Amino acid sequence: MKAVFKKIWETLKKTWCWSLVLTLLISVIVVIWGAEIAIGGHAFLTATSSKVIAIILFFAIWGLSLFALDFSKKQQALSEENKEITEARAAEESIIHDSVDILKDKLNDAIATIKRAGLYGKLNDDVKYQLPWYMVIGPQNSGKTTLLECSGLDFPLNQTTGKYTRDIQSSQHCEWYFANHAVLLDAAGRFFDQASNSIEGSIWGQFLHLLNIKRRRRPINGIILTIDIQTLQNPDENEIEQHARYVRDQLQTLREKLNSDVPVYLVLTKTDKITGFDSFFSQLSREEMDQVLGVTFNEGEGQQTEYIKQEFEQLLRRLNAQLLSRLHTERDVIRRADLLQFPRQLNAIVERLSLFCELSFAETRYHTPTHLRGLYLTSVPEPEAQNIDSTSTAIGQNLGISQRALPTYKHQRGFFIRRLLEEIIFPNSELATLDEKYERTVKLRNTMFYAGSVSLIILFGGLWVSGFLSNHSKQQELLALKEQYQNRILHVSPLASSIELLPTLNTLYKATQVYSHDDKSFAERYSGLDQSNKIITTTVETYQQQLRTLLLPRIESELEKQIESNQDNREFLTKSLRAYLMLKQQEHMDKQYLEEWLALNWSYIYSGSATEQQSLQKHFKRLLNSGFEPVELNDNLIAKSRKYLREANTSELVYQMLKEDPGVEGLRDLKFSDYLGPSQLLFNNTDTVISGFYTQTGYQKIFLNKGLSEVQTLVNENWVLGTSTDLSSLEIRELYAEVEDLYFNDYIRYWQDAVNQLQIIPATDYDHAVAQITSMTGSSQPIVKLLSIIKDNTTFIDESQIADKVTKGSKKTPIGNNLTKLAASGLFSVEQRTESARKAVSRQFQSLNQLLTQSAEADIPLQDALVSINELGAKLAIINHSPNSLKSSFKLARDRMQGMPNVMNDVQISAENLPQPLSNWWKQLSSNAWGTILNSARGHAQSLYADQVVSPYTLSLAGRYPFKKSSRDVNIADFDSFFQKDGALDHFYNNTLAPFVKYRSGKMSLKKVNGQDLGLSNLFLYQFAKGLKIKRNFYGNKGSDANLNFKITPFELDASALQSTFYYGKTKVLYRHGPRQKVALNWPIQGQRQYVSFVLQDLNGTKVINKQGTGPWALFRVLDSFKVQNYKGKDVLKIDLQNRGMNAKYLIYSERTPNPFDRKMLTNFSLPKNLS
């Protein structure tokens, strides 16, 4: 495969090859993309005939170029300095060319002879393969021709009975022998001779190439290699080795040139030169002379030297076996001696023969093994002397006939040839095969060719079919659209609105898009069936005509209705009239304005139909782009509208026209984001647009550059109003002043709004807050940039001074000239206006402009403010990068809540010394920082709350009695640990929460600094305050253990009751309708059984009520069974015991208010898990 690609590369490097490929590539480009090639907008390769002519022209240029190049090379070769070399080379090429032509003619004649002769079968293209071809090669004088002539075979197309076929001396070219069962090619020995020069090698190579072309499937079926046996009798083995290597090279050349692996039959000729041959075989009959003397090998055996040697020695043994019988029959002593010498002489060449075969046929690292099929001995006796008289010789010479070509008297028959050819060589014609590499290459090439051919057929067939189907589909679509249009146009009323035209117009436009230059598929472009150019032209013209016929009159009518209905709205009327007049006065046509105005009109007329509005806008835009004739307008309506407009305030009209001046559109709008950058972190609303008309540039270009003369021109050439007005100098001066007042009022409003809308972006975390401050105080200096922009656009030079300087001969400038005119006209001195409008702008922003120096750098107040902000940023950065930023934030927040000095207060102080909106910006940055600190502080407080409060509360109190109805009681020790002084609740309040809250009268609220607090939830504040109440009621101010001193006394006893008894530990309070006494008790019960019971007995002593409980919370559990309510204040509780219509009441007095035994205090206590 590598060799194949190498050959392909070598071929491609040739001039004719790569130039041909380039020409083909250009031709393909012309075929595929020819229609896209245009010069001066003219596509001259659209038609197929044009493409064919262009391709023919390309190939003509290619051929002429090669001819010119070849001619140039030849001329160069014939130069004086290379003349001798060129002539010698030309002579060699002539010899080679003549010789190759002779060989080619002979090869063609041989094939033609086979085809003409009925001897070899049917006359068809395969007749040249019906007989095997064998090539007889060997050195000169090795007996090739003699071998064939004396083989005993019949050559019906070569000879006449009794005569030699031709001269049997050395052949100069190649001769063909046509036997009954094969064709034998006798190659001239000079092509095989070791002394052959480069000329012979070139001739031989070209002949083999021709043979390979003529018989590509199987150039030859075998090679008969003739070697003179005397070559092997040479005692110099070096010469034998050299000869064998040359034979090997020639066989390799044959293999490569013919791309075939063919069997080689090694024939040792002239065996009769060995002593004793004639004596040994003199008694053979004709049949015995035709037998085979040699060895035939199977595949692979011919490359094994030892096997060849053994087989040849076996042959010698057979000859030795016949020697004794030969000696017995021979009487001549000399011939008997020769008989003994023959086997010995053959035996002497065994080693040399083995060496020769090994070097010639065996495989090496650089050579492919040759298939040696057999080794054979042959002999052809010398022909008898020809006794031709001198007269015959002279006649032959006069006729140009060689003496050797004249008839002989006796035909010589060779030994061991005929059956070798007929029975060994000819029957094995199928052994020849193509070279494996070449066969793979051929198969691959054929596969690629067939695959490529099929692919091209499929590709181009599919391309054509796809193009045809696509074109057919589009034709059908056009027909359907045509029918649809015809149906719709019939239903269009003359009074139809624009939106009612949409179905018809959409259908027409859709027809223009069926064939589109941009949406053509590959198949449509290059299948040769494209008809889009003609169809597109027709559909577009039809569509544009209908736009002018249908849509344009509706637009005119809609604008007339606009004008008619807005006679009392001057601004709207001016714009409507302007759009209306553009339909006729196309020198004033402004397509963008007209499109925007009609879009606005349709948005009002057809509100809620956004899709239809967009469709109308697109149709109208195409109408404008295609153009139309001026429209006849309603002159009465125009006159009426102009009359009304002339009554309007002239300054407002002039100002409006200045705003609509084309020069305004070219001004760049100002946005702060363009200067601060898209990734700035400081401000919101930086995309607020300030029209370029209200910038310093707009002022210079519109007001100063145009000047009073432009105002006069605007008044005199007001094409919308339709008349010019002659104004006096004073009127123009007043008009200009009024316009300027209007302009600068809007100027201030636009800038004030844009500046006021700038707000600091709220910071989300420390990184954001630090980044904001770093951005503000960093090298980019956004504040200085903003102030610089504001100052540049709100500071105006006192033009009266400039005008004075100009009048005194200062350097002339366009602005100066205009100001001179203004000054001369008395504009700045008229009636001594209170203040110039320009000064009003400067005053409005004076406080901001003073923050910058003349060199646009921060002045001292701004520098001080930036320093304070920078210190705040540094403080935030320290906190952010501290090991525990939450704890650091908490400490800073606690200190500020407690009124300690801090950097945020410094920023607030700096903000008070700055003008608006900078003051707000500084406060917002401080607020951002303070909010970030409070958020982090809350995170630290939450962590402490979870560890110090929530955790013990969840483990010991939550879900237990008395906080929840449960069988599980809160352990008094756990209750003490949580609510006592310095307990979990008290510790968290004093050490963490107290600085951030206000706790008064049992209610808790958040402290605020700069409007911000720690962000604790109301639920947390309510429950925590309740916890503090529990602590105060159960423990007082200093108690570390729960201790409630209370008194209980009977209050009422039912008349039907005998007595009521209250048991509290060991204390018994008995009441029987007598005097009532208060009994002092203490909770919890200490040192005795924790037992509580209320017993009510009727007159029979039966217990009507008997409620009892045990444990530290027994009193609370018993009280839960009765109705408990406040009695004369929150420190006394009344207990009502009722059952079966009988009741008893008790009063419980507490030393603390509210009464701790009020169950609402405990049952409603439930701490949330989170602070916020």
Sequence and secondary structure as in RCSB ss.txt:
>XXXX:A:sequence
MKAVFKKIWETLKKTWCWSLVLTLLISVIVVIWGAEIAIGGHAFLTATSSKVIAIILFFAIWGLSLFALDFSKKQ
QALSEENKEITEARAAEESIIHDSVDILKDKLNDAIATIKRAGLYGKLNDDVKYQLPWYMVIGPQNSGKTTLLEC
SGLDFPLNQTTGKYTRDIQSSQHCEWYFANHAVLLDAAGRFFDQASNSIEGSIWGQFLHLLNIKRRRRPINGIIL
TIDIQTLQNPDENEIEQHARYVRDQLQTLREKLNSDVPVYLVLTKTDKITGFDSFFSQLSREEMDQVLGVTFNEG
EGQQTEYIKQEFEQLLRRLNAQLLSRLHTERDVIRRADLLQFPRQLNAIVERLSLFCELSFAETRYHTPTHLRGL
YLTSVPEPEAQNIDSTSTAIGQNLGISQRALPTYKHQRGFFIRRLLEEIIFPNSELATLDEKYERTVKLRNTMFY
AGSVSLIILFGGLWVSGFLSNHSKQQELLALKEQYQNRILHVSPLASSIELLPTLNTLYKATQVYSHDDKSFAER
YSGLDQSNKIITTTVETYQQQLRTLLLPRIESELEKQIESNQDNREFLTKSLRAYLMLKQQEHMDKQYLEEWLAL
NWSYIYSGSATEQQSLQKHFKRLLNSGFEPVELNDNLIAKSRKYLREANTSELVYQMLKEDPGVEGLRDLKFSDY
LGPSQLLFNNTDTVISGFYTQTGYQKIFLNKGLSEVQTLVNENWVLGTSTDLSSLEIRELYAEVEDLYFNDYIRY
WQDAVNQLQIIPATDYDHAVAQITSMTGSSQPIVKLLSIIKDNTTFIDESQIADKVTKGSKKTPIGNNLTKLAAS
GLFSVEQRTESARKAVSRQFQSLNQLLTQSAEADIPLQDALVSINELGAKLAIINHSPNSLKSSFKLARDRMQGM
PNVMNDVQISAENLPQPLSNWWKQLSSNAWGTILNSARGHAQSLYADQVVSPYTLSLAGRYPFKKSSRDVNIADF
DSFFQKDGALDHFYNNTLAPFVKYRSGKMSLKKVNGQDLGLSNLFLYQFAKGLKIKRNFYGNKGSDANLNFKITP
FELDASALQSTFYYGKTKVLYRHGPRQKVALNWPIQGQRQYVSFVLQDLNGTKVINKQGTGPWALFRVLDSFKVQ
NYKGKDVLKIDLQNRGMNAKYLIYSERTPNPFDRKMLTNFSLPKNLS
>XXXX:A:secstr
 HHHHHHHHHHHTSHHHHHHHHHHHHHHHHHHHGGG  BTTB TT SHHHHHHHHHHHHHHHHHHHHHHHHHHHH
HHTSGGGHHHHHHHHHHHHHHHHHHHHHHHHHHHHHHHHHH GGGS  SGGGGGTS EEEEE STTSSHHHHHHT
S    TTT  TTS SS  S  SSEEEEE SS EEEEE GGGT TT  HHHHHHHHHHHHHHHHHTSS S SEEEE
EEEHHHHT S HHHHHHHHHHHHHHHHHHHHHHTEE  EEEEEE GGGSTTHHHHHTT  HHHHTS  EEE  TT
GGG HHHHHHHHHHHHHHHHHHHHHHHHH   HHHHHHHHHHHHHHHHTHHHHHHHHHHHHS  SSS    EEEE
EE B          HHHHHHHHHTT  GGGS  SS    BS HHIIIIIIGGGGGG EE HHHHHHHHHHHHHHH
HHHHHHHHHHHHHHHHHHHHHHHHHHHHHHHHHHHHHHHHT  TT  TGGGHHHHHHHHHHHHHS SSS  HHHH
HSS   HHHHHHHHHHHHHHHIIIIIHHHHHHHHHHHHHHTTT HHHHHHHHHHHHHTT GGG  HHHHHHHHHH
HHHHHTTT HHHHHHHHHHHHHHHHH        HHHHHHHHHHHHTS HHHHHHHHHHT HHHHTS  B THHH
H TT SSEE TT  B GGGSHHHIIIIIITTHHHHHHHHHHTBTTTTB     HHHHHHHHHHHHHHHHHHHHHH
HHHHHHT EE    SHHHHHHHHHHHHSTT HHHHHHHHHHHHH    HHHHHHHHHTT    HHHHHHHHHHHT
TTTTGGG SS HHHHHHHHTHHHHTTB TTS B HHHHHHHHHHHHHHHHHHHHHTSTTHHHHHHHHHHHHHTT 
  HHHHHHHHHHTS TTHHHHHHHHHHHHHHHHHHHHHHHHHHHHIIIIIHHIIIIITT BTTSS SSB  HHHH
HHHHSTTSHHHHHIIIIIGGGEEEETTEEEE  BTTB     HHHHHHHHHHHHHHHHHHTTT SS  EEEEEEE
EEE TTEEEEEEEETTEEEEESSS    EEEEES  SS  EEEEEEEETT  EEEEEEEESTTHHHHHHTTSEEE
E SSTTEEEEEEEETTEEEEEEEEESSSS TT HHHHHT    S   
